[in-house]
Amino acid sequence: MILRKRVSLVALLAAASLCSGLTPFRVSQDAAWAAAAPAAAPEPLQSSLQRGPPPGSGLEGSGPPEAAPPPEDAPIIPVAPPRAKPAAATPGMPDRTKMLLGEVEILDLPLNQIPNYRDSMRDIVSELAIYARARDPKFIVTTRGGFDLLAWSRREFDLDEIKRDPLAKIPSDAIRPVGMPNRLYIQQLNGLILNGQFCAPLRVPRDDLQQMMGLGLKVLSIEHCKTPANGSSALQAAIRAGVVSHVDVDATDKFAVVPNYRPSPENPRNVQVLGEARNMLVMLDNTVYPSREEWLAALQRTNYDVLVTDAFYKGNQNLTKDEIHGLKFKEMGARRLVLARLNVGYAEDERFYWKREWRVGEPSWIQAFGPDRPGQYAVEYWNPAWKAIIGRYFAGLMDLGFDGVVLDGVEAYRRWEFKTPLDPTQSSAARPAPVAGGAAAPPAAGASTAPAAAAKPAPFAIPNTRR
């Protein structure tokens, strides 16, 4: 069996408390980042967040750790080389999937060794949320998309059936049914942003929506409508459904315009939790603004309750803590929520973490070009090196004083599910069988690694400051 060393979160915390610090941003941003960091910490473990090594020390893409924690062993599930065979036509594949994923290659894994890619994404979101609540219980964690992660899916049910011992006697009421809410995952979220709930034909059923709202989840939506009239109708439908929406008529999904009109419905009250919000503005692409001052001024001249924005001007100039504090007040003076967008499913080459020599296949967890735009890359989002990058990014956003985050890219699991269909007729004629004794077959030369089916992915390399 091929084994990989897996570093525990507690051990990384112990190592972090012994080492001196480094900020997660580029060297050119050190001064701004230092100004944004908390001035003092009341507890020794909290201060280790600022003094410790960059999260992920000792993982792929970083130097050796200064204090090596006792590792655990976790089996690796082999994945075929990313370009092992040409893309296969999938009968009946929805046009929506083609639009989102493009042409991808089918990986030949034994059916009983296909990982649960949805659970790997749930783990990422949950670990970030747990870390955030340990530092600040009021910190808001939402996702854009990922409604299908809220409940146990048909694919997950089938995958469990494939992996279950056929000789095991399991009562029917001990088997998780399709559609059962993932309550522990839902409890980690404050809200979820739907895409096109009221303007597009691909809608979440009303009953499902009400069920999730009944479990305490605040639902928001982003609507790219074709005409202003459609946008007005969508906004009214969202208000009736109790959903806070961003509505525009720009299908590019760039969010490059700050509207020059007042939000509807406008809210003069202070907003300090998502449940108090009545409107929302998403503004992510600030490249059209000649300076960061003009961009920030445009945002400050609005009265939206929730502002979702980027923590960087033009991708690599991070905002300061004072600038973010200034965004927390509407033009009328009332308090609002400012959330930062963070892509956890795809890498972006304009970000502070990107290295000049990186490309598809180098490092190995960068798997393909992304589906949305140039400069975006599909990654093995469960890989410890990627998780360490996201951990640094997330901790930095909290240091800067954002009220919360919108985790984007959470539907990246769809690409991996399409590459590993459970119907064997959709892959090549013969899938390799596991070797004797039930151990996974060794990966082929140059193969990358998928998350272990029987074990949770490696934990984030960010210190959990409180339990």
C-alpha positions as CSV (number, residue, x, y, z in Angstrom):
1,M,0.0,0.0,0.0
2,I,1.2,3.5,-0.8
3,L,1.2,5.7,2.3
4,R,1.4,9.4,2.8
5,K,2.2,11.3,6.0
6,R,-0.7,13.2,7.3
7,V,-0.2,16.2,9.7
8,S,-2.7,16.7,12.4
9,L,-4.1,20.2,13.2
10,V,-3.2,20.0,16.9
11,A,0.4,19.0,16.0
12,L,0.7,21.9,13.6
13,L,-0.6,24.3,16.3
14,A,2.1,23.0,18.7
15,A,4.8,23.6,16.0
16,A,3.4,27.0,15.2
17,S,3.8,28.2,18.8
18,L,7.6,27.5,18.6
19,C,8.4,29.4,15.4
20,S,8.7,33.0,14.3
21,G,6.3,34.6,11.8
22,L,5.8,35.4,8.2
23,T,2.7,37.0,6.6
24,P,0.7,35.2,3.9
25,F,1.0,38.0,1.4
26,R,3.8,38.9,-0.9
27,V,6.9,40.6,0.6
28,S,5.8,43.9,-1.0
29,Q,2.6,43.8,1.0
30,D,4.2,43.2,4.4
31,A,3.8,46.7,5.7
32,A,0.1,46.8,4.9
33,W,-0.5,43.3,6.2
34,A,1.3,44.1,9.5
35,A,-0.9,47.2,9.9
36,A,-3.9,45.1,9.4
37,A,-3.0,42.4,12.0
38,P,-4.4,42.5,15.5
39,A,-2.3,44.7,17.8
40,A,-2.3,42.3,20.8
41,A,-3.7,39.0,21.8
42,P,-5.0,38.1,25.2
43,E,-4.2,34.5,25.0
44,P,-0.9,32.7,24.2
45,L,-2.5,30.5,21.6
46,Q,-4.1,33.5,19.9
47,S,-0.8,35.3,19.6
48,S,0.7,32.2,18.0
49,L,-1.5,33.0,15.0
50,Q,0.6,36.1,14.3
51,R,4.0,34.8,15.4
52,G,3.9,31.3,14.0
53,P,5.2,30.0,10.6
54,P,3.1,30.3,7.5
55,P,0.3,27.7,7.7
56,G,1.3,24.6,5.7
57,S,5.0,24.5,6.7
58,G,6.4,21.2,5.8
59,L,3.7,20.5,3.2
60,E,4.2,20.4,-0.6
61,G,5.4,23.7,-1.9
62,S,6.9,24.9,1.4
63,G,10.2,24.4,3.3
64,P,10.8,21.8,6.0
65,P,9.0,22.4,9.3
66,E,11.1,23.7,12.2
67,A,9.4,21.3,14.6
68,A,8.3,18.0,13.1
69,P,5.0,16.7,14.7
70,P,4.4,13.0,15.1
71,P,2.7,12.1,11.8
72,E,-0.2,9.7,11.1
73,D,-0.4,7.4,8.1
74,A,-3.2,7.6,5.7
75,P,-3.7,5.6,2.6
76,I,-3.7,7.2,-0.8
77,I,-6.3,6.4,-3.4
78,P,-4.6,6.1,-6.8
79,V,-5.7,8.4,-9.6
80,A,-4.9,7.8,-13.2
81,P,-2.6,10.3,-14.9
82,P,-4.6,13.4,-15.8
83,R,-4.1,13.0,-19.6
84,A,-4.3,9.2,-19.7
85,K,-7.0,9.0,-22.3
86,P,-9.0,11.4,-24.5
87,A,-12.3,12.7,-23.2
88,A,-15.1,10.2,-23.7
89,A,-18.6,11.2,-24.8
90,T,-21.1,10.7,-21.9
91,P,-24.6,9.7,-23.1
92,G,-27.2,12.0,-21.7
93,M,-24.8,14.4,-20.1
94,P,-26.8,17.6,-19.2
95,D,-25.9,20.7,-21.3
96,R,-25.5,22.5,-17.9
97,T,-22.6,20.2,-17.0
98,K,-21.0,20.7,-20.4
99,M,-21.3,24.4,-20.0
100,L,-19.7,24.3,-16.5
101,L,-17.0,21.8,-17.2
102,G,-16.2,21.6,-20.9
103,E,-14.4,18.5,-22.1
104,V,-12.8,16.5,-19.3
105,E,-11.2,13.1,-19.3
106,I,-12.6,10.0,-17.6
107,L,-10.3,8.6,-15.0
108,D,-10.1,4.8,-14.6
109,L,-10.5,4.1,-10.9
110,P,-11.9,0.9,-9.4
111,L,-15.5,1.8,-8.5
112,N,-14.9,0.9,-4.8
113,Q,-12.0,3.4,-4.7
114,I,-13.7,6.4,-6.0
115,P,-13.6,9.1,-3.3
116,N,-16.5,11.1,-2.1
117,Y,-15.5,14.4,-3.7
118,R,-18.5,16.2,-2.2
119,D,-17.5,15.3,1.3
120,S,-14.0,16.5,0.6
121,M,-15.4,20.0,-0.2
122,R,-17.7,19.8,2.9
123,D,-14.6,19.2,5.0
124,I,-12.9,22.3,3.6
125,V,-15.8,24.5,4.3
126,S,-16.4,23.0,7.7
127,E,-12.8,23.3,8.8
128,L,-12.6,26.9,7.8
129,A,-15.9,27.7,9.6
130,I,-14.7,25.9,12.8
131,Y,-11.5,27.9,12.7
132,A,-13.4,31.2,12.2
133,R,-15.8,30.6,15.1
134,A,-12.9,29.8,17.4
135,R,-11.5,33.2,16.7
136,D,-14.7,35.2,16.3
137,P,-18.1,33.6,16.9
138,K,-19.7,36.4,14.9
139,F,-17.7,35.8,11.8
140,I,-20.0,35.0,8.8
141,V,-19.3,32.0,6.5
142,T,-21.4,31.6,3.4
143,T,-20.9,29.8,0.1
144,R,-21.8,30.8,-3.4
145,G,-23.4,27.7,-4.9
146,G,-23.1,24.3,-3.4
147,F,-26.8,23.8,-2.6
148,D,-26.3,20.1,-3.4
149,L,-23.8,19.8,-0.6
150,L,-26.6,20.4,1.9
151,A,-28.1,17.0,1.6
152,W,-27.0,13.4,0.9
153,S,-27.1,12.9,-2.8
154,R,-28.0,9.9,-5.0
155,R,-24.4,9.6,-6.1
156,E,-23.2,9.4,-2.5
157,F,-25.8,6.8,-1.7
158,D,-24.8,4.7,-4.7
159,L,-21.1,5.1,-3.8
160,D,-21.7,3.9,-0.3
161,E,-23.6,0.9,-1.7
162,I,-20.7,0.0,-4.0
163,K,-18.2,0.2,-1.1
164,R,-20.4,-1.7,1.4
165,D,-19.4,-5.2,2.3
166,P,-22.1,-7.4,0.5
167,L,-22.0,-9.9,3.4
168,A,-22.6,-7.2,6.1
169,K,-26.1,-7.2,7.6
170,I,-27.1,-3.6,8.0
171,P,-30.6,-2.6,9.0
172,S,-32.4,-0.5,6.5
173,D,-33.0,2.3,9.0
174,A,-29.2,2.5,9.5
175,I,-28.6,3.5,5.9
176,R,-28.6,7.2,5.2
177,P,-31.3,7.9,2.7
178,V,-31.0,10.1,-0.4
179,G,-32.0,13.7,0.4
180,M,-31.2,13.6,4.1
181,P,-29.9,17.0,5.2
182,N,-26.2,17.1,6.2
183,R,-27.0,18.9,9.5
184,L,-23.5,19.1,10.8
185,Y,-22.4,20.8,7.6
186,I,-25.4,23.1,7.5
187,Q,-24.7,24.2,11.1
188,Q,-21.3,25.5,10.0
189,L,-22.8,27.9,7.5
190,N,-24.5,31.3,8.1
191,G,-25.9,31.5,4.6
192,L,-25.8,30.3,1.0
193,I,-25.9,32.3,-2.2
194,L,-27.9,30.7,-5.0
195,N,-27.1,31.4,-8.7
196,G,-30.0,32.4,-10.9
197,Q,-32.9,31.3,-8.6
198,F,-35.4,33.8,-10.0
199,C,-34.1,34.7,-13.4
200,A,-32.8,31.4,-14.7
201,P,-34.8,28.2,-15.4
202,L,-32.5,26.1,-13.2
203,R,-34.1,26.7,-9.9
204,V,-33.9,25.1,-6.5
205,P,-37.4,23.7,-5.8
206,R,-39.4,25.9,-3.4
207,D,-40.0,23.1,-0.9
208,D,-36.2,22.3,-0.7
209,L,-35.5,26.0,-0.3
210,Q,-38.0,26.4,2.6
211,Q,-36.6,23.2,4.3
212,M,-33.1,24.6,4.3
213,M,-34.3,28.0,5.5
214,G,-36.2,26.2,8.3
215,L,-32.8,24.7,9.4
216,G,-31.5,28.2,10.1
217,L,-29.7,28.9,6.8
218,K,-30.0,32.4,5.4
219,V,-30.6,32.2,1.6
220,L,-29.3,34.9,-0.8
221,S,-29.1,34.9,-4.6
222,I,-27.3,36.4,-7.5
223,E,-29.5,37.1,-10.5
224,H,-28.1,37.9,-14.0
225,C,-31.3,38.8,-15.8
226,K,-31.7,39.6,-19.5
227,T,-33.7,42.8,-19.2
228,P,-34.4,45.4,-16.5
229,A,-38.0,44.3,-16.5
230,N,-36.9,40.7,-15.8
231,G,-34.6,42.0,-13.1
232,S,-37.5,43.9,-11.4
233,S,-39.7,40.8,-11.5
234,A,-36.9,38.6,-10.1
235,L,-36.3,41.1,-7.3
236,Q,-40.0,41.1,-6.3
237,A,-40.0,37.3,-6.4
238,A,-37.0,37.1,-4.2
239,I,-38.5,39.5,-1.7
240,R,-41.7,37.4,-1.5
241,A,-39.5,34.3,-0.9
242,G,-37.5,36.0,1.9
243,V,-34.3,35.9,-0.2
244,V,-31.9,38.8,-0.3
245,S,-30.7,39.2,-3.9
246,H,-28.1,41.0,-6.1
247,V,-29.8,41.7,-9.4
248,D,-28.1,42.9,-12.6
249,V,-28.4,42.6,-16.4
250,D,-24.7,41.6,-17.0
251,A,-24.3,38.0,-18.0
252,T,-20.5,38.1,-17.8
253,D,-20.5,37.4,-14.0
254,K,-17.7,39.9,-13.6
255,F,-19.4,42.2,-11.1
256,A,-17.5,45.2,-12.4
257,V,-20.1,47.9,-11.9
258,V,-21.2,49.8,-8.8
259,P,-24.9,50.8,-9.5
260,N,-25.7,54.5,-9.4
261,Y,-29.2,53.9,-8.1
262,R,-30.4,53.2,-4.6
263,P,-31.0,49.6,-3.4
264,S,-34.5,48.2,-3.3
265,P,-35.7,47.8,-0.7
266,E,-33.6,50.4,1.0
267,N,-32.9,49.8,4.7
268,P,-32.0,52.7,7.0
269,R,-31.2,50.4,10.0
270,N,-27.9,49.0,11.2
271,V,-27.2,45.5,9.9
272,Q,-24.8,43.3,11.9
273,V,-26.1,39.8,11.1
274,L,-27.3,38.3,7.8
275,G,-30.8,37.9,9.1
276,E,-31.2,41.7,9.3
277,A,-30.1,42.3,5.7
278,R,-32.7,43.4,3.0
279,N,-30.4,44.0,0.0
280,M,-27.0,43.0,-1.3
281,L,-24.3,44.3,-3.7
282,V,-21.6,42.1,-5.2
283,M,-18.7,44.0,-6.7
284,L,-15.6,41.9,-7.5
285,D,-13.8,43.2,-10.6
286,N,-12.2,46.6,-9.8
287,T,-9.8,46.8,-12.8
288,V,-12.0,49.5,-14.5
289,Y,-11.1,51.9,-11.7
290,P,-7.9,53.9,-12.2
291,S,-7.0,53.9,-8.5
292,R,-8.0,52.0,-5.4
293,E,-9.3,55.3,-3.9
294,E,-11.8,55.7,-6.7
295,W,-12.9,52.1,-6.3
296,L,-13.4,52.5,-2.6
297,A,-15.1,55.8,-2.9
298,A,-17.6,54.2,-5.3
299,L,-18.4,51.5,-2.8
300,Q,-18.7,54.0,0.1
301,R,-21.3,56.0,-1.8
302,T,-23.8,53.1,-1.6
303,N,-26.4,52.1,0.9
304,Y,-26.4,48.3,0.5
305,D,-26.8,46.1,3.6
306,V,-24.4,43.5,2.5
307,L,-21.3,44.3,0.4
308,V,-19.5,41.3,-1.2
309,T,-16.1,42.4,-2.6
310,D,-12.5,41.4,-3.2
311,A,-9.8,41.9,-0.6
312,F,-7.5,43.1,-3.3
313,Y,-7.3,46.0,-5.7
314,K,-6.5,44.5,-9.2
315,G,-5.8,41.1,-7.7
316,N,-2.7,41.7,-5.7
317,Q,-2.8,44.9,-3.7
318,N,-4.6,44.0,-0.5
319,L,-6.8,46.5,1.3
320,T,-5.8,47.8,4.7
321,K,-7.8,47.3,7.9
322,D,-8.8,51.0,8.0
323,E,-10.1,50.8,4.4
324,I,-12.2,47.8,5.2
325,H,-13.5,49.5,8.3
326,G,-14.6,52.5,6.1
327,L,-16.6,50.1,3.9
328,K,-18.6,48.9,6.9
329,F,-20.8,52.0,6.9
330,K,-23.5,52.9,4.3
331,E,-23.5,56.4,2.8
332,M,-26.4,57.2,5.2
333,G,-24.1,56.2,8.2
334,A,-25.7,53.0,9.3
335,R,-23.7,49.8,9.8
336,R,-23.5,47.1,7.1
337,L,-21.8,43.8,6.5
338,V,-18.6,43.5,4.4
339,L,-17.8,40.0,3.1
340,A,-14.7,39.0,1.2
341,R,-14.8,36.5,-1.7
342,L,-12.4,33.6,-1.5
343,N,-12.2,30.9,-4.2
344,V,-11.5,27.5,-2.5
345,G,-12.0,25.3,-5.6
346,Y,-9.9,27.0,-8.2
347,A,-6.5,28.7,-8.2
348,E,-6.2,32.2,-9.8
349,D,-2.9,33.4,-11.3
350,E,-3.3,37.0,-10.2
351,R,-3.4,36.1,-6.5
352,F,-0.6,36.7,-4.0
353,Y,0.1,33.0,-3.7
354,W,0.7,32.3,-7.4
355,K,4.3,31.6,-8.4
356,R,5.7,32.5,-11.7
357,E,6.8,29.0,-12.6
358,W,3.5,27.4,-11.9
359,R,1.5,25.9,-14.7
360,V,-0.8,22.9,-15.4
361,G,0.9,19.9,-13.8
362,E,3.5,22.0,-11.9
363,P,2.9,21.6,-9.0
364,S,1.0,18.3,-9.5
365,W,-2.2,19.5,-7.8
366,I,-2.8,22.1,-10.6
367,Q,-4.7,19.8,-12.9
368,A,-6.3,21.9,-15.7
369,F,-7.4,25.3,-16.9
370,G,-10.5,26.5,-15.2
371,P,-13.9,26.7,-16.9
372,D,-14.8,30.3,-16.2
373,R,-12.0,32.6,-17.4
374,P,-8.3,32.8,-18.4
375,G,-6.0,32.7,-15.4
376,Q,-8.2,30.2,-13.5
377,Y,-7.0,26.7,-12.8
378,A,-8.7,23.5,-11.6
379,V,-6.9,22.1,-8.6
380,E,-7.0,19.0,-6.4
381,Y,-8.7,21.0,-3.7
382,W,-8.1,18.3,-1.1
383,N,-4.3,18.5,-1.5
384,P,-2.5,19.6,1.7
385,A,-0.5,22.2,-0.2
386,W,-3.6,23.9,-1.7
387,K,-5.4,23.7,1.7
388,A,-2.4,25.4,3.3
389,I,-2.7,28.3,0.8
390,I,-6.4,28.6,1.5
391,G,-5.7,28.5,5.2
392,R,-3.3,31.4,5.0
393,Y,-5.7,33.4,2.8
394,F,-8.6,32.8,5.1
395,A,-6.7,33.7,8.3
396,G,-5.5,36.9,6.5
397,L,-9.1,38.0,5.7
398,M,-10.0,37.6,9.3
399,D,-6.9,39.7,10.3
400,L,-8.0,42.5,8.0
401,G,-11.4,42.8,9.8
402,F,-13.9,41.5,7.3
403,D,-17.3,40.6,8.7
404,G,-17.2,37.3,6.9
405,V,-16.4,35.4,3.7
406,V,-18.2,34.1,0.6
407,L,-16.5,30.8,-0.3
408,D,-16.6,30.5,-4.1
409,G,-15.7,27.5,-6.2
410,V,-17.4,25.0,-3.9
411,E,-19.0,23.3,-6.9
412,A,-15.5,22.2,-8.2
413,Y,-16.4,18.7,-7.0
414,R,-18.6,18.4,-10.1
415,R,-15.6,18.2,-12.4
416,W,-14.2,15.3,-10.4
417,E,-17.5,13.5,-10.3
418,F,-17.8,13.7,-14.0
419,K,-14.3,12.3,-14.4
420,T,-15.2,9.3,-12.2
421,P,-18.7,8.1,-13.3
422,L,-20.2,5.4,-11.2
423,D,-21.6,3.7,-14.4
424,P,-18.7,1.5,-15.6
425,T,-20.0,1.8,-19.2
426,Q,-19.0,5.5,-19.2
427,S,-15.4,4.7,-18.5
428,S,-13.0,2.5,-20.5
429,A,-13.8,-1.2,-20.9
430,A,-11.9,-2.5,-17.9
431,R,-11.4,-0.9,-14.6
432,P,-8.4,-2.2,-12.6
433,A,-9.4,-4.3,-9.6
434,P,-7.9,-3.7,-6.1
435,V,-4.9,-5.8,-5.2
436,A,-5.2,-8.7,-2.9
437,G,-6.1,-7.9,0.7
438,G,-8.2,-4.9,-0.2
439,A,-5.3,-2.5,-0.5
440,A,-5.4,0.1,-3.2
441,A,-3.3,-0.5,-6.3
442,P,-0.2,1.7,-6.5
443,P,-0.6,4.8,-8.7
444,A,0.9,4.8,-12.1
445,A,4.1,6.8,-12.7
446,G,3.4,10.5,-12.6
447,A,-0.1,10.0,-11.2
448,S,-1.6,12.5,-8.8
449,T,-3.4,11.7,-5.6
450,A,-7.1,11.8,-4.7
451,P,-8.5,12.0,-1.2
452,A,-8.6,8.7,0.6
453,A,-12.1,7.1,0.4
454,A,-11.9,5.6,3.9
455,A,-10.2,8.6,5.6
456,K,-10.8,12.3,5.9
457,P,-8.6,14.6,3.8
458,A,-5.6,16.2,5.6
459,P,-6.7,19.0,7.9
460,F,-6.1,22.6,7.2
461,A,-2.7,23.9,8.3
462,I,-4.1,26.8,10.2
463,P,-3.9,27.0,14.0
464,N,-7.3,26.5,15.7
465,T,-6.8,29.0,18.5
466,R,-9.6,27.9,20.8
467,R,-11.6,24.8,21.4
